[in-house]
Amino acid sequence: MKETTPQVVGFQNVIACTVADLLESRDNSTGWHVSRTQKYLKALVSQLYEDDVYSEEILSWNMDAVLPSAQLHDVGKISISDAILNKPGKLAPEEFEIMKTHVQRGVEAIEKMERFGYFTDFLECAKTIVVAHHEKWDGSGYPFGLSGLKIPLLGRLMAVVDVYDALTSVRPYKAAFSAEESAKIIIDGAGTHFDPAIIGVFVKLIDEFAAISSKDI
């Protein structure tokens, strides 16, 4: 895997953590969401590599860029109004359309940072995760309706960990599901929402995910 200097890794983490703190301050119901999703992602990537599932692609990644960049997956939500972001109920169709714009807003924010020419691997990973983590295996996701292997692997992985954490967390519109209920929903989504090969690995990590979800980290 590609090497990155400690100084660059440090700056990347500062950027990611600062933005993550801003996001969490906007939405009290999702406190620690970005920190947990990073831990889920690390566990899932490690198990995929160990099981030789997508291992060739994973081996090509700069993990010092991949893991911190995951914290920026919802950076575009900074642009979403509190009335929608923290609505205590289901979003109306027009509100959901506004919520979906956080993907494009996130991409635009990252592209502005890319113009300076620094942290290229980190920002490229972040942009991939931002743009692809709401796509679904069956093509019913957004923003592009990509399906199957056309969805970047980073997006397919982030979809699993993002949904799992949303399920196990209290949100303005719902109570938290148990770890067991959440794992079942994820598994049932194989082949529709999620990549079946990734879910085949996820089942080995159910206890580890449950342990992460139970902690404020």
Secondary structure by P-SEA (a helix, b strand, c coil): cccccaaaaaaaaaaaaaaaaaaaaacccccaaaaaaaaaaaaaaaaaaaaccaaaaaaacaaaaaaaacccccccccccccccccccccccaaaaaaaaaaaaaaaaaaaaaaccccaaaaaaaaaaaaacccccccccccccccccccccaaaaaaaaaaaaaaaaccccccccccaaaaaaaaaaaccccccaaaaaaaaaaaaaaaaaaaccc
